[in-house]
Amino acid sequence: MYKLPPNLRSRLRKPLGKIVTTAELERELNPKAKCIVVGDESAITLSKKNYNIQLAIIDFKTQRRQDKALKLEVSKIGEKIIKVTNPKGTITDELWSAIVQGLQEPKPVRIEVTGEEDLAFIPCMLLAPNDAVVVYGYPGKGLVLAWVTPKNRRAVQDALELMTKEV
């Protein structure tokens, strides 16, 4: 398990890609792109616009608040469901393994997280294929489109190495 030290929080707030509004999404993202989505609102947005969601990682919350209507919408995403526990500020081995499994599945997968999914973009960026895009929300601004590139992989690998590794 990796734990996020407080001094790394501000570094991880910097988006890895372009921030777009929902209105700009169609101009910036090909509907056939392989999408890995972290976050309930982001997953719903892409799902409603019929994007190719290969993997959605959700926690049934938006801005850390439960929302029953949101849960109903998110529950429509994915054909296979994997359930994991992942406390706030961590990347558990269980979450990491679920992402590996989800990316290997031929059909769309939804990983349901008890806890928080906020840091899931890190293993997603490291494990996703080069032609994928990791999409996650940026509160108050829109969606981040983070293409899987060597530069972005290096950035998240560097951040991961600064996290505390616990056995």
C-alpha positions in Angstrom: 0.0 0.0 0.0 1.1 3.5 -0.8 0.3 6.4 1.5 0.2 10.1 0.4 2.4 12.3 2.6 1.0 15.8 3.2 3.8 17.5 1.4 2.9 15.8 -1.9 -0.7 16.8 -2.0 -0.1 20.2 -3.7 2.1 18.5 -6.4 -0.7 16.0 -7.2 -3.3 18.8 -7.5 -1.6 19.9 -10.7 -3.5 18.4 -13.6 -1.6 15.9 -15.8 -3.4 17.0 -19.0 -5.8 19.5 -20.5 -8.7 20.7 -18.4 -11.9 20.9 -20.5 -15.5 21.7 -19.8 -18.3 19.3 -20.7 -19.0 21.5 -23.7 -15.4 21.3 -24.9 -15.2 17.5 -24.4 -16.4 16.6 -27.9 -13.9 18.8 -29.6 -11.0 17.5 -27.5 -11.7 13.7 -27.2 -12.4 11.2 -29.9 -15.4 9.1 -28.9 -13.5 6.0 -29.8 -10.6 6.7 -27.5 -10.0 4.1 -24.8 -11.1 5.9 -21.7 -10.1 5.1 -18.1 -12.2 7.3 -15.9 -11.7 8.1 -12.2 -14.6 9.7 -10.4 -18.4 9.3 -10.4 -19.3 12.6 -12.1 -16.6 12.1 -14.8 -17.8 8.6 -15.5 -21.4 9.7 -15.8 -20.4 12.6 -18.1 -18.5 10.3 -20.5 -21.2 7.6 -20.3 -24.0 9.9 -21.2 -22.0 11.1 -24.2 -21.3 7.4 -25.2 -17.6 7.5 -24.9 -15.6 4.2 -24.9 -15.2 3.7 -21.1 -12.9 0.7 -20.7 -12.5 1.2 -16.9 -14.4 3.4 -14.5 -13.3 3.7 -10.9 -15.9 5.2 -8.6 -16.8 5.6 -5.0 -20.5 6.6 -5.2 -19.5 10.1 -4.0 -19.0 13.5 -5.5 -16.8 15.9 -3.6 -16.7 13.4 -0.8 -20.5 13.4 -0.3 -22.8 10.4 -0.9 -25.5 10.9 -3.5 -28.2 8.3 -4.2 -29.1 9.6 -7.6 -25.4 9.6 -8.6 -25.2 5.9 -7.4 -28.1 5.0 -9.7 -26.4 6.6 -12.7 -23.0 5.2 -12.0 -24.4 1.7 -11.5 -25.2 1.6 -15.2 -21.6 1.8 -16.2 -19.5 -1.3 -16.9 -20.4 -4.9 -17.6 -18.1 -6.4 -14.9 -17.9 -5.1 -11.3 -14.9 -5.4 -9.0 -15.3 -4.2 -5.4 -12.3 -2.9 -3.4 -11.5 -1.0 -0.2 -9.2 1.9 -0.5 -8.9 4.4 2.4 -8.4 8.2 1.8 -4.9 9.2 0.8 -3.8 5.7 -0.2 -3.4 3.3 -3.1 -4.0 -0.2 -1.7 -2.6 -3.3 -3.2 -6.2 -4.4 -3.7 -7.0 -1.3 -5.8 -3.8 -1.7 -7.8 -4.7 -5.4 -8.5 -8.2 -4.5 -9.5 -6.9 -1.9 -12.0 -4.6 -4.5 -13.5 -7.5 -6.9 -13.8 -9.9 -4.3 -15.2 -7.5 -3.3 -17.9 -7.1 -6.9 -19.0 -10.8 -7.5 -19.4 -12.3 -7.4 -22.9 -15.5 -5.8 -21.6 -16.0 -2.6 -19.7 -15.2 -2.8 -16.0 -16.4 -0.7 -13.0 -14.3 -0.7 -9.9 -16.4 0.2 -6.9 -14.3 1.7 -4.1 -15.3 1.7 -0.5 -13.3 4.7 0.8 -11.8 7.0 -1.9 -10.7 6.6 -5.4 -8.9 10.0 -5.8 -5.4 8.6 -6.2 -6.4 5.9 -8.6 -5.2 8.0 -11.6 -1.6 7.1 -10.6 -1.8 3.4 -11.2 -4.1 4.0 -14.1 -1.5 6.2 -15.8 1.2 3.6 -15.1 -0.8 0.6 -16.2 -3.0 1.8 -19.1 -2.0 1.2 -22.7 -0.3 4.0 -24.6 -3.3 4.8 -26.7 -5.6 5.4 -23.7 -6.6 8.6 -21.9 -7.2 8.9 -18.1 -10.1 11.2 -17.4 -10.7 12.6 -14.0 -12.5 15.6 -12.5 -11.0 18.9 -11.5 -13.3 20.5 -9.0 -14.8 23.7 -10.2 -13.0 23.6 -13.5 -14.1 20.5 -15.5 -12.4 17.3 -16.6 -8.8 16.5 -17.0 -7.8 14.6 -20.2 -4.5 13.0 -19.3 -3.1 11.0 -22.2 -0.9 8.1 -21.4 2.5 9.3 -22.5 6.0 8.6 -21.4 6.1 12.1 -19.8 2.9 11.6 -17.8 4.0 8.1 -16.8 7.3 9.6 -15.5 5.5 12.3 -13.6 3.2 9.8 -11.7 6.1 7.3 -11.2 8.1 10.2 -9.6 5.1 11.0 -7.4 4.7 7.3 -6.5 8.3 7.1 -5.4 7.7 10.0 -3.0 4.8 8.2 -1.3 5.3 6.0 1.7 5.3 2.3 0.9 3.8 0.1 3.6 3.7 -3.6 3.6 
